[in-house]
Amino acid sequence: MTTEAPTRAPRPRGGVAQSLGDSLVVAKRNLIRMTRIPEMILFGVIQPVMFVVLFTYVFGGSMAIGGTLDPDVYRDFLMAGIFAQTVTFATAGSAAGIADDMQKGIIDRFRSLPMARGAVLTGRTVADLVQTSVTLVVLAVVALLVGWRTGSAEPTNAGKVLGGFALLLLLGYAFTWIGALIGLSVRTPEAATSGGIIWLFPVTFISNAFVDSDQMTPWLRHIAEWNPFSATVQACRELFGNPGVSTSDAWPMQHPVWASVIWSVLIIALFRTLAVRKYRSAAS
């Protein structure tokens, strides 16, 4: 007669392990959903590609950068701004996706499960980060095809270039948390789309992304120089070795890499806290 060895009950996971595991499960769910709706990825890629082509060939030669109207100089100046705009505009998709889940009752289902608090939102933002990464890769290829090159103004290397793209993804991830809060605060996906994108226009255009901030009026230049978006754009230009390095005395323009990291971390800390709090109290 044989006896079976008693089975051990699974050890309860700690808070960090459970939160990480639950977040990855939700991220996987959202990534699978994205692959089943390929037009989401397609349209997300088409828009930034249009920006690259339009700004390069329409505005190239009419914008003075460093005292020259050379369209090649403007193209290399422009690309960091287009990259940054692309990752921040993912905010609208995050807001609309979460609002859609709220409307369909999926968020309520998640809230009823024994999941770590915040895992639903973390999983969603991680999935959006993956989609943004894919879009950024496609956009970089298009930029190379239209003539953009790293090291066009100052020497650089692969490590710095990768560091620039890492800063872009960090900024994009930070802004998806703003989108998460917006998605939880509105009633419909349509409102989330509008609310998620309308405020991005002043953020991206009152900056050094498309024009040299030194040419702005003093009060507007100060706003642009302390804009978190501008810090990342300036950091990328320095790391990519592209023209447009600012001569401003503003601290974010003198130390753009540190400013970019600090701004992004602060945005994540603030809006993640607000979004998780809103998620807990959201009405079904």
Secondary structure as UniProt FT lines:
FT   HELIX           15..36
FT   HELIX           38..54
FT   HELIX           55..59
FT   TURN            60..62
FT   TURN            66..67
FT   HELIX           71..88
FT   HELIX           90..104
FT   HELIX           106..112
FT   TURN            117..118
FT   HELIX           119..145
FT   TURN            146..147
FT   TURN            150..151
FT   HELIX           158..185
FT   HELIX           189..197
FT   TURN            198..199
FT   HELIX           200..205
FT   HELIX           213..215
FT   HELIX           218..225
FT   HELIX           228..240
FT   HELIX           251..254
FT   HELIX           256..281
//
